């Protein structure tokens, strides 16, 4: 898929690396107390039905009829459907052991897999990890940083040539409507850096109450606000919060695409984790913003800084989203291991992290599924107003 401004698209994709090892721009208000998340259920499964080669050509009525037959098979086995996706012939269901056995015996069922849990990559605030940030540091060597912060531009902004892109008009604001859809822990919509310019929001975590308003209690974890700020923090909007690096303006930090239309889907809960089904529903909501799917946006970039295990259902979902015209990008992970999912899926762009010397961050996951690398060490971005002091880093799942 091609965007109107390819440089802008690449810059947006590279912002995912910023979730590697961020530093906070911390506010001064009173901290918000975390709320405990409901433990994940152990009897939640994803069911995939066999897809005939002709399925991709089915019309809406035929898809609905096929979905009805599949739903009947699930309920006949004793299952309870929590989400169903007609276009990929799959569903999220609750199954007892007896229902699981019955459904597995259905010849139209291709697979049944345990529903995965995904977690936010990196952490929303803090200074540096105890481990070295790069290969240079690991060898006891040093080098003059190639990129440094200046004004409201972080070192990552400067590495991505954001000042030059902004001067040339590449901000996401144009006659072509470009949407960035961040799927994460939510957003502090009242943060001054966002100037209440959020275009759309939807909560997909059903286990926590009162999280449906981005301008009320919403992002308890803080990770989503940090990611959204990397993309969308407005220039000249900061309040002089603590945590800036030398050379930075008191106004705060600026994002890489401040003119884009920002959508936020809350798919991860208060502790930074979420289910496959909630994430798939969030991806589908992002894709639905495309004009070709009945929405208002010409282009949609889906941004996910989250990771977990592999899922056949998720692969189907991301393939369908890509085929509908969405650019899907995901962080590769921060535990120095193999590339995590969804970044490792086919048709998802995986983004790894480098430091200001452009050396690989030692915590970042690298492998053949890495498509791009970008700033991911000591990245400054907004955190929710009233955020508590920095916590320990959280590795990818």
C-alpha positions in Angstrom: 0.0 0.0 0.0 1.3 3.5 -0.9 0.6 6.6 1.1 0.4 10.1 -0.4 3.5 11.1 1.5 5.9 8.1 1.7 8.4 9.9 3.9 5.7 10.7 6.4 4.5 7.1 6.3 8.0 5.9 7.1 8.4 8.4 9.9 5.1 7.3 11.4 6.2 3.7 11.3 9.6 4.4 13.0 7.8 6.0 15.9 7.0 2.5 17.2 10.7 2.0 18.1 10.2 4.9 20.6 8.5 2.4 22.9 11.8 0.6 23.5 13.3 2.6 26.4 11.5 5.9 26.9 12.2 8.7 29.3 9.3 10.7 30.7 8.2 14.2 30.4 6.6 14.1 33.8 3.7 16.4 34.9 3.5 18.0 38.3 -0.1 17.1 39.4 -1.0 14.5 42.0 -0.5 10.9 40.9 -3.4 8.7 39.8 -3.7 5.4 41.6 -3.5 2.3 39.5 -6.6 0.0 39.3 -6.1 -3.7 39.4 -7.0 -5.6 36.2 -9.3 -8.6 36.1 -7.2 -11.8 35.6 -7.5 -13.3 32.1 -9.9 -16.3 31.7 -8.3 -19.6 31.1 -11.2 -21.0 29.0 -11.2 -18.5 26.3 -10.4 -19.8 22.8 -10.2 -18.6 19.2 -11.9 -20.9 16.7 -11.1 -20.8 13.0 -13.3 -22.5 10.4 -12.1 -23.8 7.1 -12.1 -21.1 4.4 -12.9 -22.2 0.9 -10.9 -20.5 -1.9 -14.1 -18.7 -3.0 -14.7 -17.1 0.4 -12.8 -13.9 -0.5 -15.4 -13.3 -3.2 -18.4 -13.7 -1.0 -20.8 -10.7 -0.7 -22.1 -9.3 2.6 -25.2 -11.5 2.7 -23.3 -14.6 1.9 -20.7 -13.8 4.6 -23.5 -13.2 7.1 -25.2 -16.6 6.2 -21.8 -18.4 6.5 -21.2 -16.7 9.9 -24.7 -17.8 11.1 -23.9 -21.4 10.3 -20.6 -21.2 12.1 -22.2 -19.5 15.1 -24.8 -22.3 15.2 -22.0 -24.9 15.3 -20.4 -23.2 18.3 -23.5 -22.9 20.3 -24.6 -26.5 19.4 -21.3 -27.7 20.9 -22.0 -25.7 24.1 -19.8 -22.7 23.4 -20.5 -19.0 24.1 -19.4 -16.5 21.5 -17.8 -13.3 22.7 -16.7 -11.9 19.3 -17.2 -13.2 15.7 -15.4 -12.1 12.6 -17.3 -13.1 9.5 -14.7 -12.0 7.0 -12.0 -14.3 8.4 -14.3 -17.2 9.4 -13.3 -17.0 13.1 -14.6 -16.3 16.5 -13.6 -15.8 20.1 -15.5 -18.2 22.3 -15.8 -19.5 25.9 -15.6 -23.3 26.0 -15.9 -25.9 28.7 -13.8 -29.0 28.3 -16.8 -30.9 27.0 -17.7 -28.1 24.5 -14.0 -28.0 23.4 -14.1 -31.7 22.6 -17.4 -31.5 20.7 -16.2 -28.5 18.6 -12.9 -30.1 17.7 -14.9 -33.0 16.2 -16.6 -30.7 13.8 -15.1 -31.3 10.3 -15.6 -27.6 9.4 -13.3 -26.4 12.2 -9.8 -25.9 11.0 -8.2 -25.1 14.4 -9.0 -24.1 18.0 -6.3 -22.2 19.9 -6.1 -20.7 23.4 -6.7 -17.0 23.3 -3.4 -15.2 23.7 -2.6 -12.3 26.1 -0.5 -9.4 24.7 1.4 -6.7 26.7 2.6 -3.2 26.1 6.2 -3.1 24.8 8.6 -1.1 26.9 7.4 1.3 29.6 5.7 4.6 29.5 8.1 6.5 31.7 11.4 6.3 33.5 15.1 6.9 32.9 17.3 4.1 31.5 17.5 0.4 32.0 20.2 -1.1 34.1 21.5 -2.9 31.0 23.7 -1.1 28.5 21.7 0.8 25.9 23.8 -0.2 22.9 26.6 -2.4 21.6 29.0 0.5 22.1 28.1 0.8 25.8 28.3 -2.9 26.3 32.0 -2.8 25.2 32.8 0.1 27.4 33.2 2.4 24.4 31.7 5.8 23.7 30.9 8.0 20.8 29.6 11.4 20.1 25.9 11.1 19.7 24.9 11.6 16.0 21.6 13.1 17.1 20.7 15.4 20.0 17.5 17.2 21.1 16.9 20.8 20.2 13.9 23.1 21.0 10.8 20.9 20.9 12.4 18.3 18.7 13.7 15.2 20.6 16.8 13.5 19.3 14.5 11.0 17.7 12.7 13.7 15.9 16.0 15.0 14.6 17.1 11.5 13.6 13.9 11.1 11.6 14.3 14.5 9.9 11.1 15.8 11.4 12.1 19.5 11.3 12.8 19.2 7.6 9.6 17.2 7.0 7.6 19.9 8.8 9.2 22.7 6.9 8.3 20.9 3.7 4.7 20.4 4.8 4.8 16.7 5.7 2.8 16.8 8.9 -0.1 14.6 8.0 -2.3 17.5 7.3 -3.3 17.6 3.6 -6.2 17.2 1.3 -5.6 13.4 1.6 -6.9 12.5 5.1 -4.3 10.5 6.9 -5.3 8.8 10.1 -3.0 7.3 12.7 -4.8 4.7 14.8 -2.9 3.9 18.1 -4.0 0.7 19.8 -2.7 0.7 23.3 -3.7 1.4 26.9 -5.8 4.5 26.1 -4.9 8.2 26.3 -5.0 11.1 28.6 -7.2 13.2 26.3 -6.9 16.2 28.6 -3.1 16.4 28.3 -2.1 19.9 27.0 0.1 18.4 24.4 -2.9 17.0 22.6 -5.0 20.2 22.7 -8.2 18.1 22.7 -7.6 17.3 19.0 -8.4 13.6 19.2 -10.4 12.5 16.2 -11.8 9.2 17.5 -11.7 6.9 20.5 -13.1 3.5 21.4 -12.5 1.2 24.4 -12.2 -2.6 23.7 -11.4 -3.7 27.2 -14.6 -4.9 28.9 -13.1 -6.1 32.2 -12.6 -2.6 33.6 -15.4 0.0 34.2 -15.5 3.7 33.3 -12.9 3.7 30.6 -15.0 4.8 27.7 -14.2 8.5 27.8 -10.8 9.7 26.7 -11.4 12.9 28.6 -12.1 11.2 31.9 -10.2 8.4 33.8 -8.7 6.4 30.9 -5.0 5.6 30.6 -4.1 4.4 34.0 -1.0 2.6 32.7 0.4 5.5 30.8 1.9 3.6 27.8 -0.8 4.7 25.3 -0.4 8.4 26.1 3.4 8.1 25.6 3.0 6.4 22.2 0.3 8.8 21.1 2.5 11.7 22.2 5.4 10.5 20.0 3.1 10.8 17.0 0.8 13.7 17.9 2.2 16.0 20.7 1.5 19.5 19.4 4.2 22.2 19.1 4.0 25.1 21.4 1.5 23.3 23.7 3.7 22.1 26.5 3.6 23.3 30.1 7.3 23.2 31.1 7.1 19.9 32.8 10.2 18.3 34.3 12.2 15.6 32.6 13.5 17.4 29.5 17.0 16.9 28.2 19.6 19.6 27.7 18.8 21.8 24.7 15.1 21.3 24.8 12.5 24.0 24.9 10.4 24.6 28.0 7.3 24.1 25.9 7.9 20.3 25.9 8.2 17.9 23.0 6.6 17.7 19.5 5.3 14.6 17.6 6.2 13.4 14.2 2.8 13.9 12.5 0.9 16.6 14.4 -1.5 17.2 11.4 -2.7 13.7 11.1 -6.1 12.6 12.4 -5.4 10.7 15.7 -7.6 7.7 16.6 -7.0 5.8 19.8 -8.3 2.3 20.5 -7.9 1.1 24.1 -7.1 -2.6 23.7 -4.8 -3.0 26.7 -6.0 -2.6 30.3 -4.8 -0.8 33.4 -1.8 -3.2 33.8 -0.8 -3.0 30.1 -2.2 -6.3 29.0 -5.1 -7.3 26.6 -6.6 -10.2 24.8 -6.3 -11.3 21.2 -10.0 -10.7 20.6 -9.9 -7.2 21.9 -6.9 -6.3 19.8 -8.5 -7.8 16.6 -11.7 -5.8 17.3 -9.5 -2.7 17.7 -7.7 -3.4 14.4 -11.0 -3.8 12.6 -12.3 -0.5 14.1 -9.1 1.2 12.8 -9.6 -0.3 9.3 -13.3 0.8 9.3 -12.1 4.4 9.3 -11.0 4.0 5.7 -13.3 5.5 3.0 -13.2 2.2 1.2 -14.7 0.6 4.3 -17.4 3.2 4.9 -15.3 5.6 7.0 -13.9 9.1 6.3 -10.1 8.6 6.0 -8.1 8.1 2.8 -5.2 6.4 4.5 -4.9 4.6 7.9 -1.8 3.7 9.8 -2.4 1.2 12.6 0.2 1.6 15.3 0.8 -1.2 17.9 3.5 -1.2 20.6 2.4 -4.5 22.1 3.6 -8.1 21.9 2.7 -11.7 22.6 2.6 -15.2 21.2 1.6 -16.3 17.7 -2.0 -16.9 16.7 -3.5 -18.3 13.5 -6.6 -16.1 14.0 -4.5 -12.9 14.4 -2.6 -13.8 11.2 -5.9 -14.0 9.4 -7.1 -10.7 10.9 -3.9 -8.8 10.0 -3.9 -10.2 6.4 -7.5 -9.1 6.0 -6.7 -5.6 7.4 -3.7 -5.3 5.0 -5.8 -6.4 2.0 -8.4 -3.7 2.9 -5.7 -1.0 2.6 -4.3 -0.4 6.1 -0.6 0.0 6.9 0.0 -2.0 10.0 3.1 -1.5 12.1 4.2 -3.0 15.4 7.2 -2.9 17.8 9.4 -6.0 17.6 9.8 -6.3 21.4 12.2 -5.3 24.2 13.5 -8.5 25.7 16.6 -9.0 23.4 15.0 -12.1 21.9 13.2 -13.2 18.8 10.8 -10.7 17.1 7.4 -10.8 19.0 3.9 -11.0 17.5 2.2 -9.1 15.9 5.4 -7.6 14.5 6.5 -11.0 13.2 3.3 -11.6 11.2 3.2 -11.5 7.5 2.0 -8.1 6.2 2.8 -6.4 9.5 5.8 -4.0 9.5 8.1 -4.8 12.4 10.1 -1.9 14.0 13.2 -2.4 16.1 15.1 0.2 18.2 18.4 2.0 17.9 20.1 4.6 20.1 21.3 8.2 19.2 24.5 6.7 17.8 22.3 4.5 15.5 23.6 1.4 17.3 21.2 -1.4 18.0 19.6 -1.2 21.4 20.6 -4.3 23.2 17.1 -4.8 24.7 15.4 -4.6 21.3 14.3 -7.7 19.4 16.0 -8.2 16.1 15.6 -10.8 13.4 14.5 -11.5 9.8 11.1 -10.0 10.5 12.5 -6.5 11.2 11.5 -4.1 8.5 12.6 -0.8 10.0 14.6 0.5 12.9 14.2 3.8 14.6 14.8 5.8 17.8 14.1 3.7 20.9 16.4 4.7 23.7 15.7 7.6 26.1 12.8 8.8 24.1 10.9 11.7 25.5 7.1 11.9 25.2 4.1 13.0 27.3 2.7 10.9 30.1 -0.7 11.2 31.7 -1.3 14.3 33.8 -0.8 13.4 37.5 1.4 10.4 36.6 3.1 8.6 39.5 6.9 8.4 39.6 8.6 6.1 37.0 8.3 2.4 37.4 10.6 -0.5 36.5 10.8 -1.5 32.8 8.3 -4.0 31.4 9.7 -6.5 28.9 7.7 -7.7 25.9 5.6 -10.9 26.3 
